[in-house]
Amino acid sequence: MRRIEETQMDLKREEIIQRLVKKGVFKLHGKQLYELPLYALMKAYIVRTE
């Protein structure tokens, strides 16, 4: 069976999702965090940390 390698972008996306969940954010714009692109996740994280 083939092993799927995670890229740096995947790891960064996962890290941002975990940080948002710790802040109590589970959905953005009516979508689950895992459904959103990295850009939208980063934007939401920056807005909530300022």
MODELLER restraints for C-alpha pairs under 7 A, 6 or more apart:
rsr = mdl.restraints
at = mdl.atoms
rsr.add(forms.Gaussian(group=physical.xy_distance, feature=features.Distance(at['CA:13:A'], at['CA:38:A']), mean=5.81, stdev=0.5))
rsr.add(forms.Gaussian(group=physical.xy_distance, feature=features.Distance(at['CA:16:A'], at['CA:41:A']), mean=6.82, stdev=0.5))
rsr.add(forms.Gaussian(group=physical.xy_distance, feature=features.Distance(at['CA:16:A'], at['CA:42:A']), mean=6.92, stdev=0.5))
rsr.add(forms.Gaussian(group=physical.xy_distance, feature=features.Distance(at['CA:17:A'], at['CA:33:A']), mean=6.55, stdev=0.5))
rsr.add(forms.Gaussian(group=physical.xy_distance, feature=features.Distance(at['CA:20:A'], at['CA:45:A']), mean=6.42, stdev=0.5))
rsr.add(forms.Gaussian(group=physical.xy_distance, feature=features.Distance(at['CA:26:A'], at['CA:32:A']), mean=6.41, stdev=0.5))
rsr.add(forms.Gaussian(group=physical.xy_distance, feature=features.Distance(at['CA:26:A'], at['CA:33:A']), mean=6.32, stdev=0.5))
rsr.add(forms.Gaussian(group=physical.xy_distance, feature=features.Distance(at['CA:27:A'], at['CA:33:A']), mean=5.61, stdev=0.5))
